[in-house]
Amino acid sequence: MAAVAALGGLLFGYDTGIISGALLHLREELGLSSRGQGIVVSVILVGAMAGALCSGRLAARHGRRRVVLWVAVVFAAGAAAAAVASGR
């Protein structure tokens, strides 16, 4: 359990670091101010916290396997949408 918790912390930190690279492009494309950039990062972190809070209840109600399957489907749909998105 300690290894899984450590890996979760590592991945959360990695994702937080990745957003800093994406912010450069988001700032230009969306014309974000410093405050707007802070809001974007905050929303991502709040979404991660909400997902962590809800995942235990969902797993208890529907089973871990089914929840992981649905999360994988959502992730795959997002990856497919990003792959076919047109760039400027």
N, C-alpha and C positions, 0 to 999 in steps of 0.2 A: 504494500500500500504506500509505503514511503517513496518507492521508486516511481509509482504512478503519479503521486502528488508532486514530486520533484519535476517529472516530465511535463505535467500540466503547467507548472509555474514557468518552466523553460519556454514552452510553446507560447504562453501568454506574453512573456517578455519579448519573444521573437516577433510575434504579431504586432506588438506595440512598436518595435523597432522598424518593422516593414512599413508601417503607415507613414513614418517620417519621410521615406523615399517617395511614397505615393503623393504626399502632400505637395511636393514641388509641382507635380503635374496638375493636381486638383486646384491649386491656387491659381495657376495660369488659365486653365480651362473654365473654371467657375468664377474667377475674379474674387476669390475669398480674401477677406481682411485677416488680420491676426486673430481677431475675435471669432471669425467664421471658421478658421482653421482649428481653433480650440474647441468649438462646438462640434465639428466633425469628429475629432479624436474622442471627445467626451461621449458622443452618441455611440461610437464603436465600443468603447469600454463599458458603457451602461448596458448595451445589448449583450455583451459577453457575460456580465453579471446576472442579467435577467435569465439568460439561457442556463447558466449554472444553477440558479435558484429553482428553475422549473424542471430541470432534467431529472432530478431525484424523484419528484412526485410523478412525473410522466413514466419513468421507469418502473416505479412501484405499481402504478395503475395498469400499464400496458405491457410491461416486460422490457427488459433491457434490449433484447434482440430486435424487437419491433421498433423501438425508439431509435436505435442505431441505424436500422434499415431506412426509416423515414428521413433521418438526418442525412444519410448518404444520398438519398434521392434528391433532397433539396440542394445539397452541395453539388451533385452532378448537374442539376438543372442550372444552377448559377454558373458553373464552369462552362457549360454548353452555351449559355447566353453570352458570357464574356468572349467565348471563342468566335461567335458569329457577329459580334458587335462591330459596327463599322467605325473606323477611325477617321479623323479629319486630317 
